[in-house]
Structures are given as structure tokens and as C-alpha cells.
Amino acid sequence: MNDINEQVKGIKQSFRQLMDGATAQSMRDKGLDYHLNWGVTLPRLQQMAADIKANAAADSDVQSSSSFGEGGGSLYALAIALWKENVRECKILATMLMPADEVLPEVIDIWMEQTPTVEIAEQAAFNLYQYLPYAADKAYQWVAAADTLPQLCGYHVFSRLFMRHQEPNERGINEFIDQALVALQSPDITLRKAAMQAMTRFADLGLLHKRLASNAIRRIGLDFL
């Protein structure tokens, strides 16, 4: 645990060197109010994540024949520790580092409950949630939630799954369309955009899907495609 704490400390110190005050101010102007925000850009965070993963892989090769146990320096443990920090960059980096095939649904539920902003919700969906083995199950759960951020995550996950040609069954299609029609009438423009994007990706699955989406959207008085 001490190793993880030191690693988190080092990562947080590196944010100072990458600080972008203009970006941080722009986020505040747009209403993205974090406890601590260094304004580090997403490409820089992506490079940090790539470097951390490369170092973790190298360390794993070195220790593979040793007597040390697993977990102390794992990406999973590091992601958990980073998420606990009330810092924009830490939470985004956590979503980039968490191994999708290791994290339990219960942990994802906690992360969703602790998601503070639209930006974190979107980054979590793009970086992690779409790759979960149970991604579709979570997406259905989230789009039916009462709060906006889970719904937003759900539609972003659906968009990505549809882009990878993962087709829902008939029951899933009906559930997705029913929920999307509700979201498309939400007063929240960000949610409406996410739902419309998901519907567009759904329509791209084939002619039948396009007809289903078009007919559904026309029922609420909107134009589609």
C-alpha cells in the first residue's frame, strides 16, 4: 500500500508540471467545478496512462519469477487509489488505468455514485465502461436511472457497443428505444445529444434498425437522419 501511496503522490506532483491554467479556467467558465483541477489536457493524460501501463508491464515481467505476491503495484490498485482522490486528473487517469476485465460490477457502481461531473462521466464511459464484460447490462441499468449522469454514461456505452456491431436482442431493442425516447425529451441538452447519438449508432446497425429508430423518433415529433 505504501508503494501505491507513493506512486499516487508522484503522479499528483507531475500534474503541477503539466498544469494548463487556461484550460482549467475554461472548464470553470463552462461550469466544470472540481475540488482541484490542474487543467491537464486529455492527450497528456493518455500519454501518462500509456507510460504507467508500460512500466507496470515491465515490472510484472521482472517480478514474475519472484516470491512477491500480487496486487501491491497493480494497475487495479493504482486505479482504485487514484479514483479516491478528489482531483479531476486523478479520476480521469483512474478510468484509463483500470483493467476492464478485473473490476467487479460493485466497484463500478461505487464509481458511478461518486462521479462528480459530465466530463468524468464521459471519460469513464469512453475509457473503461464500454470495455467491461458486462457493459451492456450496465448500460441498460444506467439509462433507466433517475439521475442524469448514469443515463449519460449508459447512452455513451450503447453508442460504442453499437459501433462495434454488438446488436441487442428484441427485448433489448425495445428497452433501449423506450428509454431513449424519454431521454430525447429531457430538458438536459447533454443527455439529449447522447441519446440521439446512441440512436444514430443503433440505426447504423442495419436497415431494420434504421426503420425502428426513425419510426420511434417520429412518434415524439422529431426528425431523424
SULVEN-V713003 format. One record per backbone hydrogen bond with DSSP energy under -1.0 kcal/mol. NH is the residue of the N-H (numbers start at 1). CO is the residue of the C=O. If there is no record, write none. Layout:
nh->(NH,NH)
co->(CO,CO)
//
This chain:
nh->(5,6,7,8,9,10,11,12,13,14,15,18,20,24,25,26,27,28,29,30,31,32,33,45,46,47,48,49,50,51,52,53,54,55,56,57,58,59,60,61,62,63,64,66,78,79,80,81,82,83,84,85,87,88,91,92,93,94,95,96,97,98,102,103,108,109,110,111,112,113,114,115,121,122,123,124,125,126,127,128,129,130,131,132,135,138,139,140,141,142,143,145,151,152,153,154,155,156,157,158,159,160,161,162,163,164,165,166,173,174,175,176,177,178,179,180,181,182,183,184,185,186,192,193,194,195,196,197,198,199,200,201,202,203,204,205,206,210,211,212,213,214,215,216,217,218,219,220,221,222)
co->(1,2,3,4,5,6,7,8,9,10,11,14,38,20,21,22,23,24,25,26,28,27,31,41,42,43,44,45,46,47,48,49,50,51,52,53,54,55,56,57,58,59,60,63,74,75,76,77,78,79,80,82,85,36,87,88,89,90,91,92,93,94,99,99,104,105,106,107,108,109,110,112,117,118,119,120,121,122,123,124,124,125,128,129,132,134,135,136,137,138,139,142,147,148,149,150,151,152,153,154,155,156,157,158,159,160,162,161,169,170,171,172,173,174,175,176,177,178,179,180,182,183,188,189,190,191,192,193,194,195,196,197,198,199,200,202,203,206,207,208,209,210,211,212,213,214,215,217,218,217)
//
